[in-house]
Amino acid sequence: MLSKEQEHPLYNRDRPLVDNLLTSVATDYNLAELARLRIRYQGFPGVLDIQRDLDKILLQWGLTEAELFTKTRLIHDTGGTYKSRGKKEEQDWN
């Protein structure tokens, strides 16, 4: 039985973010975005273009996935990576 490639419901929102990361440097914010997208698309049966580009970004920035997650844990521990527009802190777990 062949698995059918699926389109992720957030593909159209995430594709421009990935394109931006491909031409950006590894700032704290960009590292956090890359880690968030890696987690979102990890093991998803489809969107191979995004998954390939996320791998390419890691290579461009000279990081392994483990190094990325270690760095972003430290970034999140210091707080303030994602500034909320509202009064309370929000996180995007979509």
ABEGO torsion letter per residue (X at the ends): XBBBBBBBAAAAAAAAAAAAAAABBBBAAAAAAAAAAAAAABGBBEGAAAAAAAAAAAAAAGBBAAAAAAAAAAAAAAEGABBBABABBBBBAX
